[in-house]
Amino acid sequence: MTRQLTAIIEKEGDGYVALCPEVDVASQGGSVSEARANLQEALELFFETASAEEIRERLHGEVYVTQVEVALG
């Protein structure tokens, strides 16, 4: 079984941080593709090792990624 999850990747210093907001799992890497691959591995490990109860508690059903415009200054 597979599930589509959100990956938010942000440059931080010399590397990249990847976050999956549905289950609050994060990872990092030296490039966008490495951070994404490391996040995928971290998510697979989470789903393999977490109890069904922990997954239910942490899994957010709906996550929306959008942009907002704000006035500066």
KOLPA-195623 format. One record per residue: residue in one letter; chain; x, y, z of N, C-alpha, C in turn. Coordinates in steps of 0.001 Angstrom, whole numbers, plus 500000, padded with zeros to 6 digits. Layout:
code|unit|npx|npy|npz|capx|capy|capz|cpx|cpy|cpz
a|A|X|Y|Z|X|Y|Z|X|Y|Z;
...
// end
This chain:
code|unit|npx|npy|npz|capx|capy|capz|cpx|cpy|cpz
m|A|500840|498831|500000|500000|500000|500000|500893|501242|500000;
t|A|500479|502265|499289|501217|503522|499257|500272|504670|499590;
r|A|500854|505799|499918|500078|507004|500234|500878|508213|499776;
q|A|500223|509177|499178|500867|510424|498780|500943|511339|500000;
l|A|502127|511848|500293|502337|512761|501407|503016|514025|500888;
t|A|502925|515081|501654|503504|516370|501282|504961|516438|501739;
a|A|505816|516981|500887|507207|517241|501252|507466|518726|501031;
i|A|507818|519422|502094|508189|520827|502009|509700|520889|502205;
i|A|510396|521425|501220|511854|521450|501269|512314|522900|501268;
e|A|513191|523219|502225|513632|524593|502421|515147|524634|502539;
k|A|515736|525615|501887|517189|525799|502011|517500|526309|503407;
e|A|518490|525695|504024|518910|526117|505356|520429|526028|505420;
g|A|521076|527168|505468|522536|527173|505467|523070|526605|504168;
d|A|523962|525622|504289|524554|524988|503111|523752|523786|502624;
g|A|522658|523445|503294|521888|522265|502929|520411|522563|502814;
y|A|519636|521493|502855|518191|521580|502702|517515|520745|503782;
v|A|516405|521258|504285|515602|520550|505273|514290|520176|504605;
a|A|513885|518929|504769|512634|518437|504193|511698|518050|505323;
l|A|510452|518494|505215|509447|518241|506244|508200|517643|505621;
c|A|507655|516645|506283|506355|516094|505922|505371|516533|507004;
p|A|504532|517534|506720|503650|518060|507762|502541|517102|508189;
e|A|502193|516135|507366|501133|515198|507749|501466|514406|508998;
v|A|502749|514083|509184|503143|513290|510357|504285|513929|511142;
d|A|504640|515168|510797|505706|515898|511487|507023|515122|511509;
v|A|507405|514611|510356|508690|513928|510197|509564|514815|509315;
a|A|510828|514977|509697|511745|515820|508939|513053|515091|508691;
s|A|513777|515557|507671|515104|515047|507378|515870|516174|506696;
q|A|517073|515881|506251|517885|516901|505604|518813|516272|504592;
g|A|519432|517122|503779|520389|516643|502793|521154|517803|502200;
g|A|522171|517484|501439|523008|518497|500830|522430|519109|499575;
s|A|521409|518467|499007|520724|518975|497822|519230|518724|497998;
v|A|518432|519314|497137|516979|519096|497205|516664|517617|497024;
s|A|517275|516991|496033|516975|515582|495772|517433|514683|496922;
e|A|518567|515010|497534|519041|514219|498673|518122|514399|499886;
a|A|517684|515637|500134|516764|515879|501252|515448|515147|501025;
r|A|514961|515139|499793|513716|514433|499466|513870|512937|499668;
a|A|514969|512376|499187|515215|510939|499347|515363|510569|500819;
n|A|516057|511410|501587|516224|511136|503017|514895|511230|503754;
l|A|514040|512170|503347|512715|512267|503951|511894|511031|503617;
q|A|511957|510578|502399|511225|509377|502007|511665|508186|502859;
e|A|512965|508042|503058|513486|506955|503894|513014|507108|505343;
a|A|513058|508332|505876|512605|508569|507251|511119|508246|507402;
l|A|510322|508597|506399|508891|508295|506447|508636|506791|506405;
e|A|509368|506098|505548|509208|504644|505466|509564|503994|506798;
l|A|510636|504461|507426|511020|503929|508735|509963|504243|509790;
f|A|509416|505464|509745|508357|505828|510690|507170|504883|510554;
f|A|506694|504676|509332|505523|503829|509140|505805|502356|509435;
e|A|507048|501926|509289|507415|500543|509627|507471|500321|511135;
t|A|507888|501339|511889|508154|501136|513314|507098|501713|514254;
a|A|506329|502688|513811|505340|503323|514693|504145|502393|514898;
s|A|503567|502486|516069|502353|501718|516341|501189|502338|515585;
a|A|500145|501568|515392|498948|502070|514719|498380|503264|515474;
e|A|498461|503231|516792|497954|504339|517605|498769|505616|517359;
e|A|500096|505497|517324|500936|506670|517078|500669|507248|515695;
i|A|500509|506388|514709|500212|506862|513353|498896|507621|513340;
r|A|497871|507079|513989|496566|507747|514058|496675|509106|514745;
e|A|497450|509183|515819|497596|510432|516573|498342|511501|515778;
r|A|499331|511083|515002|500181|512061|514306|499712|512390|512905;
l|A|498922|511532|512292|498546|511716|510889|497464|512782|510752;
h|A|497810|513868|510084|496858|514941|509800|496179|514613|508477;
g|A|494868|514608|508478|494117|514207|507287|494264|515130|506103;
e|A|494281|516424|506349|494351|517376|505247|495442|518402|505526;
v|A|496289|518612|504536|497337|519628|504614|497257|520435|503328;
y|A|497246|521743|503451|497181|522612|502296|498458|523432|502216;
v|A|499053|523462|501068|500245|524276|500839|499834|525365|499863;
t|A|499985|526595|500272|499593|527729|499446|500505|528905|499743;
q|A|500283|529999|499086|501051|531203|499346|500102|532326|499728;
v|A|500591|533239|500514|499831|534430|500881|500687|535651|500577;
e|A|500039|536749|500261|500749|537991|499986|500555|538921|501183;
v|A|501645|539472|501672|501580|540375|502815|502328|541671|502501;
a|A|501869|542746|503112|502546|544033|502949|503769|544055|503854;
l|A|504866|544560|503349|506103|544659|504118|506312|546110|504517;
g|A|506475|546307|505822|506794|547635|506315|505702|548605|506343;
// end
